[in-house]
């Protein structure tokens, strides 16, 4: 389930916008829950780890994709 209609988006932005979908949101949540479970760190610290590592790398990849392709 995508957040954007693929028929009205420029082809250059199609892949990056399709990557921002419900699966990514659920994946980030499950990643945080799993990290909290296995490391026994507080949920706020785990959320910070996810926000400072996974999301910037995802956005960097999407920006790279837009520039190259």
DSSP file (Angstrom, degrees, kcal/mol; ACC not computed):
  #  RESIDUE AA STRUCTURE BP1 BP2  ACC     N-H-->O    O-->H-N    N-H-->O    O-->H-N    TCO  KAPPA ALPHA  PHI   PSI    X-CA   Y-CA   Z-CA
    1    1 A X              0   0    0      0, 0.0    21,-1.8     0, 0.0    22,-0.3   0.000 360.0 360.0 360.0 116.5    0.0    0.0    0.0
    2    2 A X  B     -A   21   0A   0     19,-0.2    19,-0.2     2,-0.1    16,-0.1  -0.607 360.0-141.5 -95.0 154.8    1.6    3.2   -1.2
    3    3 A X  S    S+     0   0    0     17,-0.8     2,-0.3    14,-0.4    -1,-0.1   0.590  85.4  56.5 -86.6 -12.1    1.0    6.7    0.2
    4    4 A X  S    S-     0   0    0     13,-0.2     2,-0.6    16,-0.1    -2,-0.1  -0.901  85.8-114.8-124.8 149.4    1.2    8.3   -3.3
    5    5 A X    >   -     0   0    0     -2,-0.3     3,-1.1     1,-0.1     4,-0.3  -0.734  22.1-153.4 -81.8 118.4   -0.7    7.7   -6.6
    6    6 A X  T 3  S+     0   0    0     -2,-0.6     3,-0.3     1,-0.2    -1,-0.1   0.638  87.0  65.8 -71.1 -13.9    1.9    6.4   -9.1
    7    7 A X  T 3  S+     0   0    0      1,-0.2    -1,-0.2    -3,-0.0    -2,-0.0   0.718 105.3  40.6 -81.3 -20.4   -0.1    7.7  -12.1
    8    8 A X  S <  S+     0   0    0     -3,-1.1     2,-0.3     2,-0.1    -1,-0.2   0.348  96.3  94.4-109.2   6.4    0.4   11.4  -11.2
    9    9 A X  S    S-     0   0    0     -4,-0.3     5,-0.1    -3,-0.3    -5,-0.0  -0.776  82.1-106.1-101.8 141.6    4.1   11.3  -10.1
   10   10 A X    >>  -     0   0    0     -2,-0.3     3,-1.1     1,-0.1     4,-0.5  -0.332  30.4-119.4 -58.6 144.7    7.1   12.0  -12.3
   11   11 A X  H >> S+     0   0    0      1,-0.3     3,-0.7     2,-0.2     4,-0.6   0.807 111.7  63.6 -58.6 -29.8    9.0    8.8  -13.2
   12   12 A X  H 34 S+     0   0    0      1,-0.2     4,-0.4     2,-0.1    -1,-0.3   0.848 110.3  37.4 -62.5 -33.9   12.1   10.2  -11.5
   13   13 A X  H <> S+     0   0    0     -3,-1.1     4,-2.1     1,-0.1     5,-0.2   0.395  92.0  94.7 -98.3   1.8   10.3   10.2   -8.2
   14   14 A X  H <X S+     0   0    0     -3,-0.7     4,-2.2    -4,-0.5     5,-0.2   0.952  86.5  41.9 -63.9 -52.9    8.4    7.0   -8.6
   15   15 A X  H  X S+     0   0    0     -4,-0.6     4,-1.7     1,-0.2    -1,-0.2   0.936 115.4  49.0 -63.5 -47.2   10.8    4.5   -7.0
   16   16 A X  H  > S+     0   0    0     -4,-0.4     4,-0.8     1,-0.2    -1,-0.2   0.910 115.0  44.9 -59.9 -39.6   11.6    6.8   -4.0
   17   17 A X  H  < S+     0   0    0     -4,-2.1   -14,-0.4     1,-0.2     3,-0.3   0.838 110.5  53.7 -73.7 -30.7    8.0    7.5   -3.3
   18   18 A X  H  < S+     0   0    0     -4,-2.2    -1,-0.2    -5,-0.2    -2,-0.2   0.788 103.0  59.6 -70.5 -25.1    7.0    3.8   -3.7
   19   19 A X  H  < S+     0   0    0     -4,-1.7     2,-1.5     1,-0.2    -1,-0.2   0.757  90.0  73.8 -73.5 -23.9    9.7    3.0   -1.1
   20   20 A X  S  < S+     0   0    0     -4,-0.8   -17,-0.8    -3,-0.3     2,-0.2  -0.672  77.8 129.2 -89.1  84.4    7.9    5.2    1.4
   21   21 A X  B  > S-A    2   0A   0     -2,-1.5     4,-1.5   -19,-0.2     3,-0.3  -0.677  76.5 -87.2-131.0-178.6    5.1    2.8    2.1
   22   22 A X  H  > S+     0   0    0    -21,-1.8     4,-2.4     1,-0.2     5,-0.2   0.844 121.5  60.5 -62.6 -35.3    3.2    1.1    4.9
   23   23 A X  H  > S+     0   0    0    -22,-0.3     4,-2.9     1,-0.2    -1,-0.2   0.909 102.9  51.1 -59.9 -42.7    5.7   -1.8    4.9
   24   24 A X  H  > S+     0   0    0     -3,-0.3     4,-2.4     2,-0.2    -1,-0.2   0.903 110.3  49.2 -63.0 -40.9    8.6    0.5    5.7
   25   25 A X  H  X S+     0   0    0     -4,-1.5     4,-1.8     2,-0.2    -1,-0.2   0.930 114.5  44.1 -64.2 -45.0    6.7    2.0    8.6
   26   26 A X  H  X S+     0   0    0     -4,-2.4     4,-2.8     1,-0.2     5,-0.2   0.887 111.8  54.5 -66.1 -38.6    5.8   -1.4   10.0
   27   27 A X  H  X S+     0   0    0     -4,-2.9     4,-2.5    -5,-0.2    -2,-0.2   0.910 107.4  49.5 -62.2 -43.3    9.4   -2.6    9.4
   28   28 A X  H  X S+     0   0    0     -4,-2.4     4,-2.0     2,-0.2    -1,-0.2   0.897 112.1  49.1 -62.7 -39.8   10.8    0.3   11.4
   29   29 A X  H  X S+     0   0    0     -4,-1.8     4,-2.4     2,-0.2    -2,-0.2   0.935 113.3  45.2 -64.8 -46.2    8.4   -0.5   14.2
   30   30 A X  H  X S+     0   0    0     -4,-2.8     4,-2.6     1,-0.2     5,-0.2   0.856 110.7  54.9 -66.9 -34.2    9.3   -4.2   14.3
   31   31 A X  H  X S+     0   0    0     -4,-2.5     4,-2.3    -5,-0.2    -1,-0.2   0.908 109.9  46.6 -63.2 -42.2   13.0   -3.3   14.1
   32   32 A X  H  X S+     0   0    0     -4,-2.0     4,-2.4     2,-0.2    -2,-0.2   0.906 112.9  49.0 -66.7 -42.3   12.6   -1.1   17.2
   33   33 A X  H  X S+     0   0    0     -4,-2.4     4,-2.2     2,-0.2    -2,-0.2   0.923 113.6  46.5 -64.2 -43.7   10.6   -3.8   19.0
   34   34 A X  H  X S+     0   0    0     -4,-2.6     4,-2.4     2,-0.2     5,-0.2   0.904 112.5  49.3 -65.2 -41.7   13.2   -6.5   18.2
   35   35 A X  H  X S+     0   0    0     -4,-2.3     4,-2.2    -5,-0.2     6,-0.4   0.899 111.7  49.8 -64.7 -40.1   16.1   -4.3   19.1
   36   36 A X  H  X S+     0   0    0     -4,-2.4     4,-1.5     1,-0.2     5,-0.2   0.903 111.9  49.1 -62.8 -41.7   14.4   -3.5   22.4
   37   37 A X  H  < S+     0   0    0     -4,-2.2    -2,-0.2     1,-0.2    -1,-0.2   0.925 117.5  37.7 -65.4 -46.0   13.8   -7.2   23.1
   38   38 A X  H  < S+     0   0    0     -4,-2.4    -2,-0.2     1,-0.2    -1,-0.2   0.782 124.7  36.7 -82.8 -26.6   17.3   -8.4   22.4
   39   39 A X  H  < S-     0   0    0     -4,-2.2    -1,-0.2    -5,-0.2    -2,-0.2   0.627  90.4-139.6 -99.4 -14.6   19.3   -5.5   23.8
   40   40 A X     <  +     0   0    0     -4,-1.5     2,-0.2    -5,-0.3    -4,-0.1   0.783  51.8 145.7  58.5  29.1   17.1   -4.8   26.8
   41   41 A X        -     0   0    0     -6,-0.4    -1,-0.2    -5,-0.2    -2,-0.1  -0.601  59.3 -86.2 -89.4 157.1   17.6   -1.0   26.2
   42   42 A X     >  -     0   0    0     -2,-0.2     4,-2.2     1,-0.1     3,-0.3  -0.261  35.9-117.8 -61.0 150.8   14.8    1.5   26.9
   43   43 A X  H  > S+     0   0    0      1,-0.2     4,-2.5     2,-0.2     5,-0.2   0.842 113.8  55.9 -60.9 -34.6   12.4    2.0   24.1
   44   44 A X  H  > S+     0   0    0      2,-0.2     4,-1.7     1,-0.2    -1,-0.2   0.888 108.8  47.1 -66.6 -37.2   13.3    5.7   23.8
   45   45 A X  H  > S+     0   0    0     -3,-0.3     4,-2.1     2,-0.2    -2,-0.2   0.890 112.3  49.8 -69.6 -39.3   17.0    4.8   23.3
   46   46 A X  H  X S+     0   0    0     -4,-2.2     4,-2.4     2,-0.2    -2,-0.2   0.905 109.0  51.9 -65.6 -41.4   16.1    2.1   20.7
   47   47 A X  H  X S+     0   0    0     -4,-2.5     4,-2.6     1,-0.2    -1,-0.2   0.887 109.2  50.9 -62.1 -38.6   13.9    4.6   18.9
   48   48 A X  H  X S+     0   0    0     -4,-1.7     4,-2.0     2,-0.2    -1,-0.2   0.904 108.5  51.6 -64.3 -41.7   16.8    7.0   18.8
   49   49 A X  H  X S+     0   0    0     -4,-2.1     4,-1.2     2,-0.2     5,-0.4   0.929 112.6  45.5 -60.8 -45.6   19.1    4.3   17.4
   50   50 A X  H  X>S+     0   0    0     -4,-2.4     5,-1.6     1,-0.2     4,-0.7   0.929 114.2  48.2 -64.2 -45.2   16.6    3.5   14.6
   51   51 A X  H  <5S+     0   0    0     -4,-2.6     5,-0.4     1,-0.2    -1,-0.2   0.801 115.5  44.8 -67.1 -28.2   16.0    7.2   13.8
   52   52 A X  H  <5S+     0   0    0     -4,-2.0    -1,-0.2    -5,-0.2    -2,-0.2   0.600 128.1  21.1 -92.6 -12.0   19.8    7.9   13.7
   53   53 A X  H  X5S+     0   0    0     -4,-1.2     4,-1.6    -3,-0.4     5,-0.2   0.740 123.6  36.2-119.4 -61.8   20.9    4.9   11.7
   54   54 A X  H  X5S+     0   0    0     -4,-0.7     4,-2.3    -5,-0.4     5,-0.2   0.947 116.9  46.9 -67.1 -50.5   18.2    3.2    9.6
   55   55 A X  H  ><S+     0   0    0     -5,-1.6     4,-2.6     1,-0.2     5,-0.2   0.906 111.9  48.3 -65.7 -43.6   16.2    6.2    8.4
   56   56 A X  H  > S+     0   0    0     -5,-0.4     4,-2.4     1,-0.2    -1,-0.2   0.905 113.3  49.2 -62.8 -37.3   19.1    8.4    7.3
   57   57 A X  H  X S+     0   0    0     -4,-1.6     4,-2.3     2,-0.2    -2,-0.2   0.889 110.9  50.1 -67.9 -37.7   20.6    5.5    5.4
   58   58 A X  H  X S+     0   0    0     -4,-2.3     4,-2.3     2,-0.2    -2,-0.2   0.935 113.0  45.9 -62.8 -45.8   17.3    4.8    3.7
   59   59 A X  H  X S+     0   0    0     -4,-2.6     4,-2.3     1,-0.2    -2,-0.2   0.863 111.3  52.8 -66.9 -35.2   16.9    8.5    2.8
   60   60 A X  H  X S+     0   0    0     -4,-2.4     4,-2.5    -5,-0.2    -1,-0.2   0.912 109.5  49.3 -64.2 -42.3   20.5    8.6    1.5
   61   61 A X  H  X S+     0   0    0     -4,-2.3     4,-2.6     2,-0.2    -2,-0.2   0.919 111.4  48.7 -62.0 -44.0   19.8    5.6   -0.7
   62   62 A X  H  X S+     0   0    0     -4,-2.3     4,-2.0     2,-0.2    -2,-0.2   0.883 111.8  48.9 -65.9 -38.2   16.7    7.1   -2.1
   63   63 A X  H  X S+     0   0    0     -4,-2.3     4,-1.9     2,-0.2    -1,-0.2   0.909 111.5  50.1 -66.1 -41.4   18.5   10.4   -2.8
   64   64 A X  H  X S+     0   0    0     -4,-2.5     4,-2.6     1,-0.2     5,-0.3   0.920 109.7  51.1 -60.7 -44.3   21.3    8.5   -4.5
   65   65 A X  H  X S+     0   0    0     -4,-2.6     4,-2.6     1,-0.2    -1,-0.2   0.897 108.7  51.0 -60.6 -41.9   18.8    6.6   -6.6
   66   66 A X  H  < S+     0   0    0     -4,-2.0    -1,-0.2     1,-0.2    -2,-0.2   0.868 113.2  45.1 -66.0 -36.1   17.1    9.8   -7.7
   67   67 A X  H  < S+     0   0    0     -4,-1.9    -2,-0.2     2,-0.2    -1,-0.2   0.915 119.8  38.9 -73.5 -43.1   20.4   11.3   -8.8
   68   68 A X  H  <        0   0    0     -4,-2.6    -2,-0.2     1,-0.2    -3,-0.2   0.907 360.0 360.0 -77.8 -42.9   21.8    8.3  -10.6
   69   69 A X     <        0   0    0     -4,-2.6    -1,-0.2    -5,-0.3    -3,-0.2   0.437 360.0 360.0-103.5 360.0   18.7    7.0  -12.3
